[in-house]
């Protein structure tokens, strides 16, 4: 790969990570949480923590990301972890509408 092509591919990978993390709650963590908790009548806090647990399980895959980075940016693994931490904070703080709506749908 040429340096320009390598840089372009790396930039695209950062964008892919952002998109995957953005979609992860609805496409991965919520379906698993619903499947496991629909009979247990958890509190909203317990439900959020279960969603976060599924995200943390997924985060184990970050070790498989290449150890690459763009100049002036954190490496891909660190970037993925940072983005996931931001999403977790939103969930725990009750600011992820998909999680809140899912809970209401199942238990209210």
Number of C-alpha atoms within 10 A of each C-alpha: 7 7 8 9 10 12 15 12 13 17 14 12 16 18 11 13 20 16 12 14 21 14 12 17 24 15 12 14 21 23 14 15 22 16 9 11 15 13 10 9 13 14 11 16 13 13 24 23 16 20 24 23 15 18 21 16 10 15 16 10 10 15 11 8 14 12 10 12 18 14 8 6 11 13 16 22 20 16 17 21 17 13 16 24 17 12 20 22 13 15 22 18 11 15 13 16 11 14 23 15 12 17 22 11 9 12 14 8
